[in-house]
Amino acid sequence: MYNREAAVAYAHEWAYKRNPRYLNFTGIGGDCTNFVSQCLLAGGAPMNYEKTFGWYYANASNRAPAWTSVQYLYNFLMKRASIGPRGEETSIHEIEKGDVVQLSFDGVVFHHSLLVVDTGIKKNSDHLLLATHSYDADDRPLSSYQYAKARFLKIDV
């Protein structure tokens, strides 16, 4: 069972610093999906050690693409593997703490992963608060980002 509160607590703890157990990918492709993967793991998502198509991190040179890549994480979540986190696209109105938001700045390719740390009462872009790396933030409203498209991913384990 996915512990949303544990994922959010991890996000708050590490939003403005780096956990030394993981390589910091800022400057070499971005650290946002690495951070979100760490949060999912903290929430109880088990690693899937399937080479190439799994979701795991052993060290900087032994990790699945889904651990650090926006699109690969999306692909992994959508395939709903029997081991590891699973996801499905949902609306902003169905999103919960511990879920994932991915942003496209050009309307074509998704470039940024963020963890939902609070939804607010109205569950809209002004009240949806996010934590992320690369552009480090915690409790940042979705409405403060300039983006062309957003996808909302409901997490299940």
VMD Tcl script that builds the backbone (N, CA, C; Angstrom):
set m [mol new atoms 471]
animate dup $m
set s [atomselect $m all]
$s set {name element resname resid chain x y z} {
  {N N MET 1 A 0.848 -1.193 0.000}
  {CA C MET 1 A 0.000 0.000 0.000}
  {C C MET 1 A 0.883 1.241 0.000}
  {N N TYR 2 A 0.537 2.180 -0.830}
  {CA C TYR 2 A 1.303 3.411 -0.978}
  {C C TYR 2 A 1.008 4.349 0.192}
  {N N ASN 3 A 2.064 4.774 0.878}
  {CA C ASN 3 A 1.936 5.687 2.017}
  {C C ASN 3 A 2.181 7.110 1.515}
  {N N ARG 4 A 1.108 7.778 1.163}
  {CA C ARG 4 A 1.193 9.122 0.601}
  {C C ARG 4 A 1.849 10.107 1.563}
  {N N GLU 5 A 1.528 9.977 2.833}
  {CA C GLU 5 A 2.099 10.902 3.826}
  {C C GLU 5 A 3.615 10.737 3.917}
  {N N ALA 6 A 4.111 9.507 3.819}
  {CA C ALA 6 A 5.562 9.273 3.861}
  {C C ALA 6 A 6.238 9.860 2.622}
  {N N ALA 7 A 5.603 9.735 1.462}
  {CA C ALA 7 A 6.149 10.315 0.231}
  {C C ALA 7 A 6.224 11.831 0.352}
  {N N VAL 8 A 5.179 12.438 0.876}
  {CA C VAL 8 A 5.139 13.898 1.040}
  {C C VAL 8 A 6.154 14.348 2.090}
  {N N ALA 9 A 6.285 13.614 3.172}
  {CA C ALA 9 A 7.271 13.971 4.212}
  {C C ALA 9 A 8.680 13.938 3.631}
  {N N TYR 10 A 8.975 12.939 2.806}
  {CA C TYR 10 A 10.280 12.861 2.155}
  {C C TYR 10 A 10.472 14.072 1.248}
  {N N ALA 11 A 9.450 14.422 0.490}
  {CA C ALA 11 A 9.540 15.583 -0.413}
  {C C ALA 11 A 9.851 16.853 0.362}
  {N N HIS 12 A 9.165 17.065 1.467}
  {CA C HIS 12 A 9.422 18.260 2.277}
  {C C HIS 12 A 10.850 18.261 2.833}
  {N N GLU 13 A 11.317 17.080 3.266}
  {CA C GLU 13 A 12.660 16.998 3.845}
  {C C GLU 13 A 13.753 17.288 2.822}
  {N N TRP 14 A 13.579 16.825 1.585}
  {CA C TRP 14 A 14.666 16.879 0.602}
  {C C TRP 14 A 14.446 17.869 -0.544}
  {N N ALA 15 A 13.398 18.660 -0.512}
  {CA C ALA 15 A 13.101 19.560 -1.633}
  {C C ALA 15 A 14.236 20.545 -1.922}
  {N N TYR 16 A 14.900 21.036 -0.899}
  {CA C TYR 16 A 15.952 22.047 -1.105}
  {C C TYR 16 A 17.356 21.520 -0.831}
  {N N LYS 17 A 17.477 20.210 -0.718}
  {CA C LYS 17 A 18.794 19.604 -0.541}
  {C C LYS 17 A 18.798 18.258 -1.248}
  {N N ARG 18 A 19.938 17.600 -1.254}
  {CA C ARG 18 A 20.077 16.332 -1.967}
  {C C ARG 18 A 20.404 15.211 -0.991}
  {N N ASN 19 A 19.728 14.081 -1.147}
  {CA C ASN 19 A 20.022 12.891 -0.372}
  {C C ASN 19 A 21.323 12.308 -0.922}
  {N N PRO 20 A 22.345 12.158 -0.086}
  {CA C PRO 20 A 23.636 11.676 -0.593}
  {C C PRO 20 A 23.618 10.243 -1.109}
  {N N ARG 21 A 22.540 9.502 -0.885}
  {CA C ARG 21 A 22.447 8.132 -1.413}
  {C C ARG 21 A 22.211 8.101 -2.919}
  {N N TYR 22 A 21.866 9.257 -3.504}
  {CA C TYR 22 A 21.541 9.315 -4.924}
  {C C TYR 22 A 22.390 10.373 -5.613}
  {N N LEU 23 A 22.766 10.096 -6.859}
  {CA C LEU 23 A 23.476 11.087 -7.651}
  {C C LEU 23 A 22.557 12.273 -7.912}
  {N N ASN 24 A 23.109 13.463 -7.873}
  {CA C ASN 24 A 22.372 14.673 -8.199}
  {C C ASN 24 A 22.487 14.882 -9.713}
  {N N PHE 25 A 21.386 14.786 -10.430}
  {CA C PHE 25 A 21.389 14.891 -11.884}
  {C C PHE 25 A 21.187 16.323 -12.381}
  {N N THR 26 A 21.137 17.296 -11.471}
  {CA C THR 26 A 21.033 18.690 -11.883}
  {C C THR 26 A 22.246 19.037 -12.732}
  {N N GLY 27 A 22.004 19.625 -13.888}
  {CA C GLY 27 A 23.092 19.984 -14.787}
  {C C GLY 27 A 23.460 18.897 -15.774}
  {N N ILE 28 A 22.939 17.688 -15.568}
  {CA C ILE 28 A 23.208 16.593 -16.514}
  {C C ILE 28 A 21.890 15.940 -16.923}
  {N N GLY 29 A 20.918 16.755 -17.213}
  {CA C GLY 29 A 19.620 16.252 -17.636}
  {C C GLY 29 A 18.492 16.614 -16.697}
  {N N GLY 30 A 18.825 16.994 -15.475}
  {CA C GLY 30 A 17.800 17.385 -14.507}
  {C C GLY 30 A 17.580 16.336 -13.440}
  {N N ASP 31 A 17.196 16.795 -12.256}
  {CA C ASP 31 A 17.044 15.929 -11.092}
  {C C ASP 31 A 15.587 15.729 -10.689}
  {N N CYS 32 A 14.652 16.264 -11.455}
  {CA C CYS 32 A 13.256 16.239 -11.025}
  {C C CYS 32 A 12.678 14.823 -10.914}
  {N N THR 33 A 12.904 13.998 -11.910}
  {CA C THR 33 A 12.320 12.655 -11.887}
  {C C THR 33 A 13.059 11.762 -10.892}
  {N N ASN 34 A 14.359 11.970 -10.735}
  {CA C ASN 34 A 15.117 11.286 -9.693}
  {C C ASN 34 A 14.500 11.595 -8.328}
  {N N PHE 35 A 14.200 12.860 -8.077}
  {CA C PHE 35 A 13.581 13.285 -6.817}
  {C C PHE 35 A 12.200 12.650 -6.642}
  {N N VAL 36 A 11.375 12.693 -7.675}
  {CA C VAL 36 A 10.039 12.103 -7.591}
  {C C VAL 36 A 10.148 10.594 -7.344}
  {N N SER 37 A 11.081 9.924 -8.008}
  {CA C SER 37 A 11.279 8.492 -7.775}
  {C C SER 37 A 11.664 8.219 -6.325}
  {N N GLN 38 A 12.535 9.041 -5.773}
  {CA C GLN 38 A 12.906 8.890 -4.364}
  {C C GLN 38 A 11.676 9.028 -3.464}
  {N N CYS 39 A 10.820 9.987 -3.778}
  {CA C CYS 39 A 9.594 10.186 -2.998}
  {C C CYS 39 A 8.680 8.968 -3.083}
  {N N LEU 40 A 8.523 8.425 -4.287}
  {CA C LEU 40 A 7.684 7.232 -4.460}
  {C C LEU 40 A 8.246 6.061 -3.658}
  {N N LEU 41 A 9.560 5.901 -3.691}
  {CA C LEU 41 A 10.204 4.848 -2.913}
  {C C LEU 41 A 9.960 5.065 -1.419}
  {N N ALA 42 A 10.089 6.297 -0.952}
  {CA C ALA 42 A 9.844 6.611 0.463}
  {C C ALA 42 A 8.401 6.310 0.852}
  {N N GLY 43 A 7.505 6.390 -0.123}
  {CA C GLY 43 A 6.102 6.072 0.124}
  {C C GLY 43 A 5.791 4.583 0.065}
  {N N GLY 44 A 6.816 3.772 -0.161}
  {CA C GLY 44 A 6.633 2.332 -0.121}
  {C C GLY 44 A 6.583 1.636 -1.473}
  {N N ALA 45 A 6.803 2.371 -2.555}
  {CA C ALA 45 A 6.814 1.726 -3.870}
  {C C ALA 45 A 8.046 0.831 -3.973}
  {N N PRO 46 A 7.862 -0.454 -4.262}
  {CA C PRO 46 A 9.015 -1.342 -4.387}
  {C C PRO 46 A 9.719 -1.158 -5.725}
  {N N MET 47 A 11.033 -1.315 -5.704}
  {CA C MET 47 A 11.800 -1.216 -6.941}
  {C C MET 47 A 11.505 -2.429 -7.827}
  {N N ASN 48 A 11.542 -2.183 -9.114}
  {CA C ASN 48 A 11.375 -3.231 -10.116}
  {C C ASN 48 A 12.713 -3.318 -10.849}
  {N N TYR 49 A 13.433 -4.427 -10.668}
  {CA C TYR 49 A 14.799 -4.568 -11.171}
  {C C TYR 49 A 14.881 -5.115 -12.596}
  {N N GLU 50 A 13.803 -5.056 -13.343}
  {CA C GLU 50 A 13.842 -5.484 -14.734}
  {C C GLU 50 A 14.761 -4.537 -15.510}
  {N N LYS 51 A 15.793 -5.098 -16.126}
  {CA C LYS 51 A 16.746 -4.284 -16.885}
  {C C LYS 51 A 16.026 -3.488 -17.962}
  {N N THR 52 A 16.429 -2.302 -18.150}
  {CA C THR 52 A 15.938 -1.361 -19.164}
  {C C THR 52 A 14.513 -0.882 -18.904}
  {N N PHE 53 A 13.580 -1.776 -18.638}
  {CA C PHE 53 A 12.179 -1.382 -18.551}
  {C C PHE 53 A 11.635 -1.358 -17.132}
  {N N GLY 54 A 12.501 -1.545 -16.123}
  {CA C GLY 54 A 12.070 -1.512 -14.735}
  {C C GLY 54 A 12.097 -0.108 -14.160}
  {N N TRP 55 A 12.084 -0.061 -12.837}
  {CA C TRP 55 A 12.136 1.202 -12.098}
  {C C TRP 55 A 12.978 0.921 -10.847}
  {N N TYR 56 A 14.248 1.300 -10.897}
  {CA C TYR 56 A 15.142 1.023 -9.772}
  {C C TYR 56 A 16.356 1.940 -9.821}
  {N N TYR 57 A 17.021 2.029 -8.673}
  {CA C TYR 57 A 18.278 2.765 -8.556}
  {C C TYR 57 A 19.162 1.990 -7.599}
  {N N ALA 58 A 20.292 1.489 -8.097}
  {CA C ALA 58 A 21.307 0.861 -7.244}
  {C C ALA 58 A 22.440 1.856 -7.021}
  {N N ASN 59 A 22.862 2.501 -8.120}
  {CA C ASN 59 A 23.866 3.562 -8.063}
  {C C ASN 59 A 23.784 4.335 -9.381}
  {N N ALA 60 A 24.645 5.321 -9.531}
  {CA C ALA 60 A 24.565 6.213 -10.694}
  {C C ALA 60 A 24.671 5.471 -12.025}
  {N N SER 61 A 25.429 4.404 -12.065}
  {CA C SER 61 A 25.605 3.679 -13.326}
  {C C SER 61 A 24.746 2.411 -13.413}
  {N N ASN 62 A 23.983 2.128 -12.387}
  {CA C ASN 62 A 23.109 0.954 -12.377}
  {C C ASN 62 A 21.715 1.394 -11.928}
  {N N ARG 63 A 20.974 1.912 -12.890}
  {CA C ARG 63 A 19.626 2.390 -12.618}
  {C C ARG 63 A 18.790 2.224 -13.880}
  {N N ALA 64 A 17.501 2.166 -13.705}
  {CA C ALA 64 A 16.591 2.089 -14.849}
  {C C ALA 64 A 16.342 3.494 -15.394}
  {N N PRO 65 A 16.156 3.620 -16.699}
  {CA C PRO 65 A 15.824 4.925 -17.272}
  {C C PRO 65 A 14.591 5.555 -16.617}
  {N N ALA 66 A 13.638 4.730 -16.186}
  {CA C ALA 66 A 12.418 5.255 -15.571}
  {C C ALA 66 A 12.677 5.970 -14.257}
  {N N TRP 67 A 13.806 5.689 -13.624}
  {CA C TRP 67 A 14.116 6.349 -12.348}
  {C C TRP 67 A 14.404 7.838 -12.551}
  {N N THR 68 A 14.982 8.197 -13.705}
  {CA C THR 68 A 15.463 9.570 -13.892}
  {C C THR 68 A 14.895 10.298 -15.103}
  {N N SER 69 A 14.120 9.655 -15.930}
  {CA C SER 69 A 13.602 10.277 -17.152}
  {C C SER 69 A 12.094 10.509 -17.050}
  {N N VAL 70 A 11.659 11.698 -17.392}
  {CA C VAL 70 A 10.235 12.042 -17.330}
  {C C VAL 70 A 9.408 11.058 -18.153}
  {N N GLN 71 A 9.755 10.883 -19.417}
  {CA C GLN 71 A 8.953 10.025 -20.295}
  {C C GLN 71 A 9.048 8.555 -19.899}
  {N N TYR 72 A 10.229 8.091 -19.515}
  {CA C TYR 72 A 10.362 6.692 -19.111}
  {C C TYR 72 A 9.600 6.402 -17.818}
  {N N LEU 73 A 9.586 7.363 -16.885}
  {CA C LEU 73 A 8.782 7.163 -15.672}
  {C C LEU 73 A 7.308 7.047 -16.060}
  {N N TYR 74 A 6.849 7.933 -16.910}
  {CA C TYR 74 A 5.465 7.874 -17.375}
  {C C TYR 74 A 5.169 6.508 -18.009}
  {N N ASN 75 A 6.054 6.075 -18.902}
  {CA C ASN 75 A 5.860 4.780 -19.570}
  {C C ASN 75 A 5.787 3.649 -18.556}
  {N N PHE 76 A 6.682 3.674 -17.569}
  {CA C PHE 76 A 6.681 2.608 -16.559}
  {C C PHE 76 A 5.385 2.631 -15.754}
  {N N LEU 77 A 4.977 3.804 -15.305}
  {CA C LEU 77 A 3.756 3.902 -14.505}
  {C C LEU 77 A 2.537 3.427 -15.284}
  {N N MET 78 A 2.483 3.762 -16.566}
  {CA C MET 78 A 1.320 3.411 -17.386}
  {C C MET 78 A 1.255 1.934 -17.726}
  {N N LYS 79 A 2.419 1.242 -17.741}
  {CA C LYS 79 A 2.358 -0.191 -18.075}
  {C C LYS 79 A 1.830 -1.020 -16.912}
  {N N ARG 80 A 1.730 -0.396 -15.735}
  {CA C ARG 80 A 1.122 -1.014 -14.557}
  {C C ARG 80 A 1.745 -2.377 -14.255}
  {N N ALA 81 A 3.067 -2.360 -14.088}
  {CA C ALA 81 A 3.813 -3.580 -13.785}
  {C C ALA 81 A 3.330 -4.200 -12.474}
  {N N SER 82 A 3.570 -5.484 -12.319}
  {CA C SER 82 A 3.147 -6.165 -11.094}
  {C C SER 82 A 4.018 -5.780 -9.900}
  {N N ILE 83 A 5.240 -5.299 -10.168}
  {CA C ILE 83 A 6.132 -4.827 -9.104}
  {C C ILE 83 A 6.530 -3.396 -9.430}
  {N N GLY 84 A 6.445 -2.531 -8.432}
  {CA C GLY 84 A 6.806 -1.135 -8.616}
  {C C GLY 84 A 5.578 -0.250 -8.567}
  {N N PRO 85 A 5.785 1.051 -8.615}
  {CA C PRO 85 A 4.633 1.944 -8.610}
  {C C PRO 85 A 3.865 1.832 -9.928}
  {N N ARG 86 A 2.568 2.040 -9.832}
  {CA C ARG 86 A 1.714 2.053 -11.010}
  {C C ARG 86 A 0.993 3.395 -11.030}
  {N N GLY 87 A 0.593 3.806 -12.205}
  {CA C GLY 87 A -0.113 5.072 -12.304}
  {C C GLY 87 A -1.155 5.033 -13.387}
  {N N GLU 88 A -2.021 6.001 -13.321}
  {CA C GLU 88 A -2.985 6.207 -14.388}
  {C C GLU 88 A -3.254 7.699 -14.470}
  {N N GLU 89 A -3.489 8.151 -15.698}
  {CA C GLU 89 A -3.795 9.567 -15.864}
  {C C GLU 89 A -5.150 9.861 -15.255}
  {N N THR 90 A -5.238 11.021 -14.644}
  {CA C THR 90 A -6.475 11.445 -14.003}
  {C C THR 90 A -6.631 12.944 -14.213}
  {N N SER 91 A -7.645 13.511 -13.657}
  {CA C SER 91 A -7.859 14.953 -13.767}
  {C C SER 91 A -7.296 15.646 -12.531}
  {N N ILE 92 A -7.141 16.937 -12.628}
  {CA C ILE 92 A -6.664 17.718 -11.487}
  {C C ILE 92 A -7.618 17.561 -10.301}
  {N N HIS 93 A -8.878 17.297 -10.568}
  {CA C HIS 93 A -9.881 17.185 -9.513}
  {C C HIS 93 A -9.796 15.866 -8.745}
  {N N GLU 94 A -9.096 14.874 -9.308}
  {CA C GLU 94 A -8.962 13.563 -8.672}
  {C C GLU 94 A -7.590 13.353 -8.048}
  {N N ILE 95 A -6.703 14.315 -8.194}
  {CA C ILE 95 A -5.323 14.183 -7.721}
  {C C ILE 95 A -5.281 14.205 -6.189}
  {N N GLU 96 A -4.290 13.510 -5.624}
  {CA C GLU 96 A -4.120 13.458 -4.172}
  {C C GLU 96 A -2.668 13.747 -3.814}
  {N N LYS 97 A -2.436 14.005 -2.551}
  {CA C LYS 97 A -1.065 14.119 -2.063}
  {C C LYS 97 A -0.318 12.848 -2.441}
  {N N GLY 98 A 0.943 12.998 -2.842}
  {CA C GLY 98 A 1.748 11.844 -3.206}
  {C C GLY 98 A 1.619 11.438 -4.660}
  {N N ASP 99 A 0.714 12.067 -5.400}
  {CA C ASP 99 A 0.596 11.802 -6.830}
  {C C ASP 99 A 1.624 12.643 -7.581}
  {N N VAL 100 A 1.698 12.451 -8.883}
  {CA C VAL 100 A 2.736 13.079 -9.698}
  {C C VAL 100 A 2.089 13.964 -10.761}
  {N N VAL 101 A 2.719 15.104 -10.999}
  {CA C VAL 101 A 2.343 15.989 -12.099}
  {C C VAL 101 A 3.545 16.067 -13.030}
  {N N GLN 102 A 3.294 15.977 -14.325}
  {CA C GLN 102 A 4.356 16.174 -15.313}
  {C C GLN 102 A 3.951 17.321 -16.227}
  {N N LEU 103 A 4.927 18.190 -16.511}
  {CA C LEU 103 A 4.660 19.397 -17.292}
  {C C LEU 103 A 5.364 19.351 -18.637}
  {N N SER 104 A 4.660 19.865 -19.640}
  {CA C SER 104 A 5.237 20.094 -20.958}
  {C C SER 104 A 5.277 21.604 -21.159}
  {N N PHE 105 A 6.452 22.114 -21.473}
  {CA C PHE 105 A 6.596 23.555 -21.673}
  {C C PHE 105 A 6.352 23.943 -23.126}
  {N N ASP 106 A 6.469 22.983 -24.039}
  {CA C ASP 106 A 6.270 23.271 -25.461}
  {C C ASP 106 A 4.965 22.675 -26.009}
  {N N GLY 107 A 4.231 21.954 -25.168}
  {CA C GLY 107 A 2.986 21.339 -25.599}
  {C C GLY 107 A 3.150 20.020 -26.324}
  {N N VAL 108 A 4.406 19.565 -26.467}
  {CA C VAL 108 A 4.677 18.325 -27.195}
  {C C VAL 108 A 5.360 17.300 -26.286}
  {N N VAL 109 A 6.520 17.656 -25.751}
  {CA C VAL 109 A 7.319 16.760 -24.924}
  {C C VAL 109 A 7.187 17.176 -23.456}
  {N N PHE 110 A 7.013 16.186 -22.588}
  {CA C PHE 110 A 6.954 16.469 -21.152}
  {C C PHE 110 A 8.380 16.481 -20.608}
  {N N HIS 111 A 8.708 17.554 -19.866}
  {CA C HIS 111 A 10.086 17.783 -19.428}
  {C C HIS 111 A 10.282 17.825 -17.917}
  {N N HIS 112 A 9.220 17.858 -17.135}
  {CA C HIS 112 A 9.391 18.126 -15.709}
  {C C HIS 112 A 8.422 17.287 -14.891}
  {N N SER 113 A 8.945 16.627 -13.830}
  {CA C SER 113 A 8.132 15.828 -12.916}
  {C C SER 113 A 8.096 16.502 -11.551}
  {N N LEU 114 A 6.934 16.502 -10.933}
  {CA C LEU 114 A 6.746 17.133 -9.630}
  {C C LEU 114 A 5.871 16.246 -8.759}
  {N N LEU 115 A 6.054 16.320 -7.448}
  {CA C LEU 115 A 5.234 15.546 -6.521}
  {C C LEU 115 A 4.197 16.466 -5.881}
  {N N VAL 116 A 2.961 16.003 -5.820}
  {CA C VAL 116 A 1.897 16.761 -5.172}
  {C C VAL 116 A 2.071 16.640 -3.659}
  {N N VAL 117 A 2.226 17.792 -2.981}
  {CA C VAL 117 A 2.370 17.775 -1.525}
  {C C VAL 117 A 1.121 18.278 -0.814}
  {N N ASP 118 A 0.230 18.951 -1.550}
  {CA C ASP 118 A -1.053 19.359 -0.984}
  {C C ASP 118 A -1.999 19.678 -2.132}
  {N N THR 119 A -3.276 19.384 -1.946}
  {CA C THR 119 A -4.256 19.631 -2.993}
  {C C THR 119 A -5.149 20.819 -2.689}
  {N N GLY 120 A -5.185 21.254 -1.463}
  {CA C GLY 120 A -6.114 22.319 -1.105}
  {C C GLY 120 A -7.539 21.820 -1.181}
  {N N ILE 121 A -8.453 22.660 -0.831}
  {CA C ILE 121 A -9.864 22.281 -0.804}
  {C C ILE 121 A -10.451 22.240 -2.214}
  {N N LYS 122 A -10.045 23.190 -3.069}
  {CA C LYS 122 A -10.672 23.313 -4.384}
  {C C LYS 122 A -10.026 22.457 -5.468}
  {N N LYS 123 A -8.844 21.922 -5.230}
  {CA C LYS 123 A -8.135 21.096 -6.204}
  {C C LYS 123 A -8.077 21.763 -7.577}
  {N N ASN 124 A -7.528 22.956 -7.602}
  {CA C ASN 124 A -7.276 23.647 -8.862}
  {C C ASN 124 A -5.829 24.106 -8.886}
  {N N SER 125 A -5.398 24.717 -9.969}
  {CA C SER 125 A -3.980 25.041 -10.128}
  {C C SER 125 A -3.478 26.073 -9.124}
  {N N ASP 126 A -4.373 26.853 -8.531}
  {CA C ASP 126 A -3.953 27.811 -7.501}
  {C C ASP 126 A -3.690 27.125 -6.166}
  {N N HIS 127 A -4.380 26.032 -5.916}
  {CA C HIS 127 A -4.289 25.365 -4.616}
  {C C HIS 127 A -3.441 24.105 -4.618}
  {N N LEU 128 A -3.134 23.576 -5.793}
  {CA C LEU 128 A -2.319 22.376 -5.900}
  {C C LEU 128 A -0.861 22.756 -5.641}
  {N N LEU 129 A -0.287 22.228 -4.562}
  {CA C LEU 129 A 1.080 22.566 -4.175}
  {C C LEU 129 A 2.016 21.408 -4.500}
  {N N LEU 130 A 3.208 21.756 -5.003}
  {CA C LEU 130 A 4.142 20.776 -5.532}
  {C C LEU 130 A 5.526 20.930 -4.930}
  {N N ALA 131 A 6.278 19.832 -4.957}
  {CA C ALA 131 A 7.697 19.833 -4.586}
  {C C ALA 131 A 8.463 19.224 -5.747}
  {N N THR 132 A 9.670 19.732 -5.991}
  {CA C THR 132 A 10.461 19.240 -7.113}
  {C C THR 132 A 11.921 19.616 -6.954}
  {N N HIS 133 A 12.740 19.002 -7.792}
  {CA C HIS 133 A 14.156 19.358 -7.941}
  {C C HIS 133 A 14.372 19.928 -9.332}
  {N N SER 134 A 15.605 20.240 -9.641}
  {CA C SER 134 A 16.067 20.921 -10.849}
  {C C SER 134 A 15.764 22.403 -10.707}
  {N N TYR 135 A 14.502 22.732 -10.554}
  {CA C TYR 135 A 14.081 24.077 -10.167}
  {C C TYR 135 A 13.490 23.895 -8.771}
  {N N ASP 136 A 14.386 23.745 -7.789}
  {CA C ASP 136 A 13.979 23.319 -6.451}
  {C C ASP 136 A 12.806 24.138 -5.920}
  {N N ALA 137 A 11.814 23.419 -5.405}
  {CA C ALA 137 A 10.629 24.067 -4.873}
  {C C ALA 137 A 9.937 23.138 -3.889}
  {N N ASP 138 A 9.228 23.745 -2.960}
  {CA C ASP 138 A 8.381 23.016 -2.028}
  {C C ASP 138 A 7.165 23.898 -1.754}
  {N N ASP 139 A 6.012 23.306 -1.719}
  {CA C ASP 139 A 4.759 24.049 -1.528}
  {C C ASP 139 A 4.566 25.130 -2.591}
  {N N ARG 140 A 5.024 24.862 -3.810}
  {CA C ARG 140 A 4.869 25.827 -4.906}
  {C C ARG 140 A 3.579 25.528 -5.668}
  {N N PRO 141 A 2.728 26.519 -5.856}
  {CA C PRO 141 A 1.473 26.295 -6.578}
  {C C PRO 141 A 1.710 25.964 -8.047}
  {N N LEU 142 A 0.914 25.052 -8.562}
  {CA C LEU 142 A 0.986 24.717 -9.980}
  {C C LEU 142 A 0.764 25.967 -10.832}
  {N N SER 143 A -0.093 26.851 -10.379}
  {CA C SER 143 A -0.414 28.058 -11.159}
  {C C SER 143 A 0.781 28.991 -11.334}
  {N N SER 144 A 1.848 28.803 -10.559}
  {CA C SER 144 A 3.025 29.668 -10.678}
  {C C SER 144 A 3.969 29.221 -11.802}
  {N N TYR 145 A 3.692 28.074 -12.402}
  {CA C TYR 145 A 4.507 27.575 -13.521}
  {C C TYR 145 A 3.901 28.045 -14.836}
  {N N GLN 146 A 4.769 28.318 -15.808}
  {CA C GLN 146 A 4.311 28.595 -17.169}
  {C C GLN 146 A 4.526 27.315 -17.969}
  {N N TYR 147 A 3.447 26.697 -18.399}
  {CA C TYR 147 A 3.526 25.430 -19.115}
  {C C TYR 147 A 2.417 25.378 -20.148}
  {N N ALA 148 A 2.613 24.544 -21.144}
  {CA C ALA 148 A 1.610 24.380 -22.195}
  {C C ALA 148 A 0.619 23.273 -21.859}
  {N N LYS 149 A 1.112 22.177 -21.226}
  {CA C LYS 149 A 0.263 21.041 -20.882}
  {C C LYS 149 A 0.724 20.454 -19.558}
  {N N ALA 150 A -0.235 19.887 -18.830}
  {CA C ALA 150 A 0.085 19.159 -17.602}
  {C C ALA 150 A -0.642 17.823 -17.662}
  {N N ARG 151 A 0.021 16.787 -17.137}
  {CA C ARG 151 A -0.672 15.510 -16.974}
  {C C ARG 151 A -0.579 15.133 -15.499}
  {N N PHE 152 A -1.672 14.597 -15.004}
  {CA C PHE 152 A -1.817 14.270 -13.594}
  {C C PHE 152 A -1.862 12.753 -13.461}
  {N N LEU 153 A -0.951 12.222 -12.658}
  {CA C LEU 153 A -0.778 10.777 -12.563}
  {C C LEU 153 A -1.123 10.293 -11.171}
  {N N LYS 154 A -2.186 9.506 -11.071}
  {CA C LYS 154 A -2.611 8.894 -9.828}
  {C C LYS 154 A -1.706 7.704 -9.553}
  {N N ILE 155 A -1.059 7.676 -8.393}
  {CA C ILE 155 A -0.108 6.625 -8.045}
  {C C ILE 155 A -0.781 5.550 -7.218}
  {N N ASP 156 A -0.414 4.317 -7.531}
  {CA C ASP 156 A -0.906 3.147 -6.820}
  {C C ASP 156 A 0.283 2.193 -6.687}
  {N N VAL 157 A 0.313 1.440 -5.652}
  {CA C VAL 157 A 1.398 0.460 -5.492}
  {C C VAL 157 A 0.787 -0.908 -5.252}
}
mol reanalyze $m
mol bondsrecalc $m
mol representation Tube
mol addrep $m
